[in-house]
Amino acid sequence: MTTSSTFAIIGGGLAGAKAAEALRDNDFDGHVVLFGAEEHLPYERPPLSKDYLAGAKTLDDFTVDPASWYRDHNVDLRLGTEVTAVNTADHTLTLPDGTAVGYDKLLLATGSASRRPPIPGADAAGVHYLRTIDDAAALSAALTPGSALAIVGGGWIGLEVAAGARGRGVDVTVIEAAHLPLLGALGAEVGEVFAQLHREHGVDLRLNQSVQEITTVDGSATGLRLADGSTVAADTVLVAVGAAPNIGLAVQAGLATADGGVLVDASLRSSDPDIFAVGDIAAALHPLFGVWIRTEHWANALKQPAVAVAGMLGNAARYDELPYFFTDQYDLGMEYVGHAPEYHRVVFRGNVAEREFVAFWLDADNRVLAGMNVNVWDVLDDIKALIRSRAPVDPQRLADPSQPLPTG
């Protein structure tokens, strides 16, 4: 690519910033323009429900790069600007004021938005969603000691906020439609571990329940009315029922999509050869598993941009990192790696009651699909090796802490 080439990035989060870094690190000397919908410099999102809510970090601590970096590296950073259309025929982007910006290569890193279920009262004052730093600041201000918080949804965001709120002396009730929290992400065996964890820390966990209404008085939320007729009083309500990938531009541009994601190959190239996608929206063909995988986790936003940029520059690259995520709740820290939407059994290694263990998700042939280390460190590489080997393991040996982990 020549100095006259323009590479555009749509998305002002971690993935967008890392793509801009990768372009300059790879000596691309053309025009780089990055569009961010928020007015804030690109920042990481995991701290919003973790360290920021706990008061341990400020926005500056998880802002990816200072404003000076974009100036010094000649990145045309356009904050508070949402691209309204991608015109693949003439390689232009339409902006809100009707002007057009041309591109030679385009990276979509548009992330996700909070899902907003059609619950009566969902737009009342005191009802919060958590996706941006402004959302997090408003929620944090509402979580005063002695107040009551009702959380709709027992997924990662809901449970992390519950833990942070309990640490601030807030009474917390979590409403989850499934019979266990994190059921879709981890299954029943490990979901039970998290249910017990939160109950031990004083969370009122209401399972197999759905919300019929967010009750209000004079336009402000006062709590929840559940399907069984019971009520939950609350000063603050957080709706945390998942994220919706922002694929509107991809659909409008005619890119291939499926199951809420933009279909990309292992190089993260979309059905349009000049458009790549990364992060929450990317349903990437995984070289190991042979299926398209879309995950809404920090690791993809961090690591996928370098691969996409290589492809944009005409170099061969593929994204073969194993899906990875982490959480910290109370005294539980964990890392999860792998992909196990369907599994045959879970094998525990260590002390589950004391929450110092490793869990392995196995298929019917006793091959390790995924692993999670809980308050046990320095084993992540061994877990990854087991998954990549695709070799059957002995479940009894796997469960015995006195035996070294099999090498695959």
C-alpha positions in Angstrom: 0.0 0.0 0.0 1.2 3.5 -0.8 1.2 6.7 1.2 -2.0 7.7 -0.7 -3.9 4.7 0.6 -6.6 5.2 3.3 -7.3 2.5 5.9 -10.4 3.2 7.9 -11.3 1.8 11.3 -14.9 2.0 12.6 -15.0 1.4 16.3 -13.4 3.5 19.1 -12.8 0.7 21.6 -9.8 -1.5 22.4 -9.9 -3.3 19.1 -9.9 -0.1 17.1 -7.0 1.4 19.0 -5.0 -1.8 18.7 -5.6 -1.8 14.9 -4.3 1.7 14.6 -1.2 0.7 16.7 -0.7 -2.3 14.5 -0.8 -0.3 11.3 1.9 2.1 12.4 3.9 -0.7 14.0 4.0 -2.4 10.6 5.2 0.8 8.9 2.0 1.6 7.1 2.5 5.2 6.1 -0.8 5.9 4.5 -3.8 7.7 6.0 -5.4 6.0 9.0 -8.8 7.3 10.1 -10.5 5.9 13.2 -14.2 6.7 14.0 -15.4 6.3 17.5 -19.1 6.8 18.5 -18.2 8.0 22.0 -16.5 11.3 22.9 -13.9 9.4 25.0 -10.5 8.2 23.8 -10.6 4.4 23.1 -10.6 2.4 26.4 -10.9 -1.2 27.6 -14.3 -2.3 28.8 -13.7 -5.2 31.4 -12.8 -2.7 34.2 -16.2 -1.1 33.9 -17.8 -4.0 35.9 -14.6 -4.8 37.8 -11.9 -2.4 39.0 -13.7 0.8 38.1 -16.8 -0.2 40.0 -14.7 -1.2 42.9 -13.0 2.2 42.9 -9.6 0.6 42.1 -9.1 2.2 38.7 -10.1 5.4 36.9 -10.7 5.9 33.2 -7.1 7.0 32.6 -5.9 3.7 33.9 -7.6 1.7 31.2 -7.5 4.2 28.3 -5.5 2.5 25.6 -3.4 5.4 24.4 -3.3 9.1 25.3 -4.4 11.7 22.8 -0.8 12.5 22.1 -0.2 9.0 20.6 -2.8 9.6 17.9 -1.3 13.0 17.1 2.3 11.7 17.1 1.4 8.8 14.8 -0.8 10.8 12.4 -4.0 8.9 13.2 -7.0 10.9 12.2 -9.1 10.2 15.3 -12.8 11.3 14.9 -14.6 10.9 18.2 -18.3 11.3 18.7 -18.7 10.3 15.0 -20.9 7.4 14.0 -20.5 6.2 10.4 -24.0 5.8 8.9 -23.3 3.7 5.8 -20.6 1.7 4.1 -20.7 1.9 0.4 -18.7 -1.0 -1.0 -19.2 -0.2 -4.7 -17.2 3.1 -4.4 -15.3 2.4 -1.2 -16.7 5.3 0.8 -18.2 5.8 4.2 -21.1 8.1 4.8 -20.9 10.4 7.9 -23.9 11.9 9.8 -23.4 15.3 8.1 -23.7 13.6 4.7 -20.1 13.9 3.7 -18.2 10.8 2.4 -14.7 9.5 3.4 -13.0 7.1 1.0 -11.2 4.0 2.0 -9.0 1.3 0.4 -9.3 -1.1 3.3 -11.8 -1.1 6.1 -11.8 -2.7 9.5 -15.1 -3.0 11.4 -14.6 -3.1 15.2 -18.1 -1.8 16.2 -18.5 -3.9 19.3 -21.8 -4.6 21.1 -24.6 -2.7 22.8 -26.5 -3.7 25.9 -29.6 -5.8 25.1 -32.8 -3.9 26.1 -35.6 -6.3 26.7 -39.2 -5.1 26.4 -39.9 -4.9 30.1 -42.4 -2.3 31.2 -40.5 0.4 33.1 -37.2 -0.4 31.5 -36.7 3.3 30.6 -37.5 4.7 34.0 -35.0 6.8 36.0 -32.9 4.6 38.2 -32.7 1.8 35.6 -29.2 1.2 34.3 -27.4 -0.6 31.5 -23.6 -1.2 31.5 -21.7 -0.8 28.3 -19.8 2.5 28.4 -17.8 4.5 30.9 -20.7 7.0 31.2 -23.0 4.0 32.1 -20.5 2.8 34.7 -20.1 6.3 36.2 -23.9 6.7 36.6 -24.2 3.2 38.1 -21.3 3.7 40.5 -22.8 7.0 41.7 -26.1 5.1 42.5 -24.4 2.3 44.5 -24.3 3.9 48.0 -23.8 1.9 51.2 -27.1 0.6 52.5 -29.0 1.1 49.2 -30.6 -1.8 47.4 -29.7 -3.0 43.9 -31.8 -5.4 41.8 -29.9 -7.0 38.8 -31.8 -8.6 36.0 -29.6 -11.3 34.6 -27.1 -13.7 36.1 -24.4 -13.6 33.5 -20.9 -12.2 33.7 -21.8 -8.5 33.9 -24.6 -9.1 36.4 -22.4 -11.2 38.7 -19.4 -9.0 38.5 -21.5 -5.9 39.4 -23.2 -7.9 42.2 -19.7 -8.7 43.7 -18.6 -5.1 43.4 -21.8 -3.8 44.9 -21.6 -6.2 47.9 -18.1 -4.9 48.5 -19.6 -1.4 48.8 -22.2 -2.4 51.3 -25.1 -2.5 48.9 -28.0 -5.1 49.3 -28.1 -7.1 46.1 -30.8 -9.3 44.5 -30.1 -11.1 41.2 -32.9 -12.4 39.1 -32.0 -15.1 36.6 -34.4 -16.9 34.3 -32.3 -20.1 34.2 -32.0 -22.5 37.1 -28.3 -21.5 37.6 -26.2 -18.4 36.9 -23.8 -18.7 33.9 -25.6 -21.8 32.7 -25.1 -21.1 29.0 -21.4 -20.1 29.5 -20.2 -22.8 31.9 -22.9 -25.4 32.3 -24.6 -26.6 35.5 -21.6 -28.1 37.2 -19.6 -24.9 37.4 -22.7 -22.6 37.4 -23.4 -24.1 40.9 -20.0 -23.0 42.1 -20.9 -19.4 41.3 -24.4 -19.6 42.7 -22.9 -20.8 46.0 -20.2 -18.1 45.9 -22.8 -15.3 45.7 -25.1 -16.7 48.3 -22.1 -16.9 50.7 -21.6 -13.2 50.2 -25.1 -12.3 50.9 -26.6 -12.0 47.4 -30.3 -12.9 47.2 -30.2 -15.1 44.2 -33.6 -15.7 42.6 -33.4 -18.4 40.0 -36.0 -19.7 37.5 -37.6 -16.3 37.7 -38.5 -13.8 35.1 -39.3 -10.1 35.4 -42.7 -8.9 34.5 -42.3 -5.3 35.3 -39.9 -2.7 36.7 -42.1 -0.9 39.2 -42.0 2.8 39.3 -43.3 5.8 41.3 -43.4 9.2 39.6 -41.1 7.9 36.8 -38.4 6.4 39.0 -37.7 2.7 39.5 -38.7 1.3 42.9 -38.0 -2.4 42.2 -39.2 -5.4 40.3 -42.4 -7.5 40.0 -41.6 -11.1 39.1 -43.6 -13.6 37.1 -44.6 -15.5 40.3 -46.2 -12.4 41.7 -43.4 -11.6 44.2 -41.7 -8.2 44.3 -38.2 -7.0 44.9 -37.7 -3.5 46.4 -34.7 -1.6 45.0 -33.3 1.9 44.8 -31.4 1.0 41.6 -32.0 -1.6 38.8 -29.4 -2.9 36.5 -30.5 -4.8 33.4 -27.7 -7.1 32.3 -29.3 -9.7 30.0 -26.5 -9.9 27.4 -25.1 -7.9 24.5 -26.2 -7.3 21.0 -23.4 -7.1 18.4 -23.4 -3.9 16.4 -23.6 -5.5 12.9 -26.0 -2.9 11.4 -23.3 -1.4 9.1 -22.2 -4.9 8.0 -25.7 -5.9 7.1 -26.3 -2.6 5.3 -23.0 -3.2 3.3 -24.2 -6.6 2.3 -21.6 -8.6 4.1 -22.2 -12.2 5.0 -23.5 -12.6 8.5 -24.9 -15.4 10.7 -26.1 -15.8 14.2 -25.5 -12.2 15.0 -21.9 -12.0 13.7 -20.0 -11.0 10.6 -18.7 -14.1 9.0 -14.9 -13.9 8.5 -12.2 -16.4 7.6 -9.2 -17.3 9.8 -7.5 -14.1 8.5 -10.6 -12.1 9.7 -11.5 -11.1 6.2 -15.2 -10.7 5.5 -17.1 -11.7 2.3 -15.9 -8.4 0.9 -12.1 -8.7 0.3 -11.4 -5.2 1.4 -13.3 -5.4 4.7 -12.2 -7.1 7.8 -14.0 -7.5 11.2 -12.7 -8.0 14.7 -13.9 -8.2 18.3 -17.5 -8.8 19.4 -18.9 -8.8 15.9 -16.5 -11.2 14.3 -17.7 -14.8 13.8 -14.3 -16.2 12.8 -13.6 -19.6 11.3 -11.3 -21.2 13.9 -8.5 -23.4 12.5 -8.6 -25.8 15.4 -12.3 -26.3 15.9 -13.3 -25.9 12.3 -16.4 -23.8 13.2 -17.2 -20.1 13.2 -16.8 -18.8 16.8 -18.0 -15.4 18.0 -17.1 -14.4 21.5 -17.6 -11.1 23.3 -14.4 -11.1 25.3 -11.5 -8.8 25.8 -8.9 -11.2 24.4 -10.3 -11.0 20.9 -10.4 -7.2 21.0 -6.7 -7.2 22.1 -5.3 -9.8 19.8 -7.4 -10.0 16.6 -6.5 -6.6 15.3 -2.8 -7.5 14.6 -4.0 -10.5 12.4 -6.6 -8.3 10.6 -4.0 -5.6 9.9 -1.6 -8.2 8.5 -4.3 -9.2 6.0 -5.1 -5.6 5.2 -1.5 -5.1 4.4 -1.5 -8.1 2.1 0.4 -10.5 4.4 -0.6 -14.0 5.3 -1.9 -14.4 8.9 -4.6 -16.3 10.7 -6.2 -16.0 14.1 -5.9 -19.3 16.0 -5.9 -18.1 19.6 -8.2 -20.2 21.8 -11.2 -18.3 23.2 -10.2 -16.8 26.6 -11.9 -14.9 29.3 -11.4 -14.1 33.0 -13.3 -12.8 36.0 -12.7 -11.7 39.5 -15.5 -11.9 42.0 -15.0 -11.6 45.8 -12.1 -14.0 46.5 -12.5 -16.0 43.3 -10.2 -15.3 40.4 -10.4 -17.5 37.3 -9.3 -17.9 33.7 -11.3 -19.9 31.1 -9.8 -21.1 27.8 -11.3 -23.2 25.1 -14.7 -23.8 23.4 -17.3 -26.2 24.8 -20.8 -25.2 23.8 -21.6 -28.9 24.0 -19.7 -31.3 26.3 -20.0 -34.8 27.7 -18.7 -34.3 31.3 -16.8 -31.9 33.6 -13.8 -33.1 35.5 -12.7 -31.2 38.6 -9.1 -31.2 39.8 -8.5 -29.8 43.3 -10.7 -28.5 46.1 -14.0 -27.2 44.8 -15.4 -26.4 48.2 -12.4 -24.0 48.9 -12.6 -22.7 45.4 -9.0 -23.8 44.4 -9.4 -26.1 41.5 -9.2 -26.6 37.7 -12.3 -27.7 35.8 -12.1 -29.5 32.4 -14.9 -29.8 29.9 -14.5 -33.1 28.0 -16.2 -34.5 24.9 -17.5 -38.1 24.6 -14.0 -39.3 23.5 -12.5 -37.7 26.7 -10.8 -35.0 24.7 -10.4 -31.7 26.5 -12.5 -28.9 25.0 -12.0 -26.2 27.6 -10.5 -25.6 31.0 -10.9 -23.2 33.8 -8.4 -22.5 36.6 -9.9 -21.1 39.7 -7.4 -19.5 42.2 -4.8 -21.9 40.7 -2.2 -20.2 38.6 0.6 -21.1 36.2 -1.5 -23.9 34.6 -3.0 -22.0 31.7 -0.3 -23.0 29.2 -0.8 -26.7 30.1 -4.5 -26.4 29.7 -4.1 -24.8 26.2 -1.7 -27.6 25.2 -4.2 -30.3 26.3 -6.9 -28.6 24.2 -4.7 -28.2 21.1 -3.5 -31.8 21.3 -7.0 -33.2 20.7 -5.7 -36.3 22.4 -8.0 -38.4 24.7 -7.1 -38.2 28.4 -7.7 -40.4 31.4 -10.4 -38.6 33.4 -9.2 -40.2 36.7 -5.7 -39.1 36.2 -6.9 -35.6 35.2 -8.8 -35.3 38.4 -5.9 -36.4 40.6 -3.8 -33.3 41.8 -0.9 -35.7 42.8 -0.5 -36.6 39.1 1.0 -34.1 36.6 -1.3 -32.8 34.0 -1.1 -35.0 30.9 0.8 -33.4 28.1 -1.6 -34.5 25.4 
